Amino acid sequence: MQVSIDISMYPLSDDYLRPIQAFIDRLHELDGVQVACNTLSTQVFGDYHTVMSAMTDELEAVFSKNPHTVFVMKLVGTNRCGFDPE
């Protein structure tokens, strides 16, 4: 099964850009997932178990360094990478 995740990260600190960029950089290093970024959020695509396992590890890494971080995630049960609505 494939999944798409739209994720936004909100570190509740004055130094918020550095942890966001570090999180995105780590996502790009993951094997077996596709990552697309835009100005509002980041999308992660791939096999459900691969993506969710990676998200578990990456969220834990963020929370261990900065527990005052909010994540907003939307999931779709298909791989929407490259989807064109037209």
N, C-alpha and C positions, 0 to 999 in steps of 0.2 A: 504494500500500500504506500502511496505517495502522500506527501503533505507539503503545504505552503504555510509559512509563518510570517506575519507582519509584526515586527517588534520595534517598540520605542523604549528608550532608556532615559530615565530622569534622575541623575544623581542629585541629591538634595544638599548641594554644597556650592560654594563660590567657584571652586575649581571643577567645573562639570565637563568641560570639553575633553580633557585628557583621558578620563575614564571611559567616556563614550568612544573615543577613537581607539583606545586599547581594546575594548570589547569588539569593535568592528574588525580590527586587525586580527584578533584571535579567530573570529568567525571565518575570515578569508583563508586561514591556515588549515581549516578542517578538511579532512578527506571525505569524499562522498557526498558533499553538499554544495549547492550553488548559492551564492550570496549576491544580492543586488541592493545597492544603496541609493537613496535619494535624499532630498533635503529634510524630509519629515520622518522617515523611518527606514528600517532595513528589512529586507525580505530574505528568508532562508527557505530553500527548496530541496527536496530529496526524499529518500526512503524514510518512512515514519519513524522506525526504531533508531536509525542512524541520527536523524535530526533531533529527536526528543532526548536521546542519550547525550548528544552534544550540548543541547540546551541545558540539561540538568547540570552537567559539569561546568559550563560557562557561567550560569547563574550563580552556582555555589561559589565560584571563584570571585565573582563581583561582590556578592554579599559578605564573603569572608574579609574583603578589604574595606568595603563601605556598605554596612548594613542599611544605611539611610539612602537607599536607591529604590526607585519605583520602576517597574517594567509594565508596559501595556502590550499584550500580545493578542493577535487574532489568528486563528488557525482555520485552514480549509483542507478538507480531506482529499485533495488532488494536487498535482504539481502544476501550478499556474505560471511557471517561469516562461516568459515570452508570450503570454496570453495577449491576444489582440481582440478587443471586444467588437471589432467591426467585421 
